[in-house]
Structure formats: structure tokens, C-alpha cells
Amino acid sequence: MFDMQMPNISVLLMATPHLRTRLSKLWAALRGDVSFTADRLVSFVANLVEDGGGDISWEDARWKGLISHPKPGAEADRENERGYEVDMHTLALEKSQGGNKLIRYHNLPERWRNNEFVWEGYRFIPGARWPALVFSMFQPHNETVNIQTHFVPLLAILSVILPWELMVTRHPFFSSLPSFSPVGISAFGFTPLPSSPADPMPKFFYLLAAGACLTCSTIWHTLAGCSDLWLLEAGARIDYVGIGWLISASVSGVVYYGFACQPAIMRFYISIAIMTGIAGSILPFQAWFDERKNKVPSPRLSYAI
């Protein structure tokens, strides 16, 4: 026969508060984990919906309804999220061996993932190692072609802008070549306009804007491999500035020569082109401009310019 003993009621009463405290802690931890997981799931679904068509459908509103009301521990969840990003950044630096090795797309932190169709060949070089970042312009990675297709034309434009032409054309060989004269234009039934000291300026400003655009794009594609987020975002914004001024200068040049007979209309259109260039220098530095949800609207600014 088993020796049946009654439990000690006093011991149970003493353990009850401790048990209640433990259960409360477990419930709070469980609720925080569920809230954090739900937030991650909502972000994942929202990205899927936005990547699919660029519009937010009813699924987005439905999932966001899960976190429409603040829950206890929401601040702790945000801290966990920031901690997760820091951990991913540290892991990416370790994977790249401090910027010495190329990594894959899934090794990048979330904020560095701009193109899911390029799987590998990513640099992750700290900004403090800027000589290595600059030298990476001439190393093989997934931005090498983008860098060189902007850097080489930049050198070509510099050779045109710089006053080397004056030194070269002093050679007797060039002075013996025939030159075009406005007299030949009259043979086609056109009356040439009198020349103006401002006539070379549109061409010069266009070449200057093209050089600036190529410089900005070279900087952006170089900084795309930087592990410092502020440098990465600054490079992207600078790239938009260069594109905006190139468009503005190209339109201004066409308007100047095309409306030479109508100076009032010419000045009006050139003023609009300059204002759009100024707008293209301001809007890229707004906080909302480089957000992922504006991945489609942001290039439309260039089209509008």
C-alpha cells in the first residue's frame, strides 16, 4: 500500500504569489514575441504587395490592422527590430571580412537591399576605409560596369571642356583645314541670324551638366558598396541631382537654338527648365524621397523634368 500524504497547504499558499509572478512574466514574453513576429510578417506582406504592382491593396490594410492599436511592449519590439538590424549589419561586415570580400544579396542588411534580381557580387566596405572604396572602382564586382560606363565618358567630356583645344588648334596643320562659314547656309534659303556672345554658352553648360551628371553617377555607383547607410543614401540622392541638371541643360540648349527667333518664348521655357533643375536638387534630399515605397514615384520626377 502506498503511503498517501496530504499536501502541505501552507507551502502551496506561500508558492502561489511566486507562481503567479512567473506566469505573468511568461505571458508578457509570449505576447511580445507574437507581436514582434506579427510586425515582421506585416512588413513582409507589405513588401510583397508593393513589389507586385506598386499599389497597396486590401491585404495591406488587413495586415496593418493587426498593429493599428499600440500593444504593451511596442517600444521593446522596436528596440528588438533595431537590434536585429544592427546584428545583420555586423554579420554582413564579418561575412565581407571588413570589406575585403564580396557577399551575396541575402547577406545584406534590409536597408541595403535595392535589387533582388542581382544575387551576388556586393561590396560592403566601411566608410572609414575610403581608399579601399575608391580603389574598388577598378575591381570586379556587380557595380564595375556601371562605374566605368560613367567614369570613362566623364574623362572624355573633361577633355572637351578643358581648354586643351586652344593649345591643339595652334598647330599649323589645324589652321590649314577649311572652316565652315555662315555664307554656306544662305544657299539653302535661310538668312542666318547675327551672332551673339552668348551662342557658345548653351553648349558649354550642356557639357558641364553632362560632366556633373557622370560625376554624380560615378559617386553613387561607388558608394553603393559602402557599409555606412548615410553615405549610401547620400550617393543615391546626389545621383538624382546630376540627372535633373542634365535634363534641364539639354532642354535649355534645344530651346535656345530652336527659339532664337522668338526670344520671349525662349526665355520663358529656359526659366521653366532652370526651375525644374532647382527642384531636382531639393526634392531628392527630402526624407520620403528614397523610401522603398517611393521606388516607382521617384524616377517619375526625372520624367516630369
Summary of the structure (lengths in Angstrom):
residues: 305
radius of gyration: 31.2
end to end distance: 94.7
largest distance: 129.4
contacts: 766
relative contact order: 0.06
helix: 70%
strand: 1%
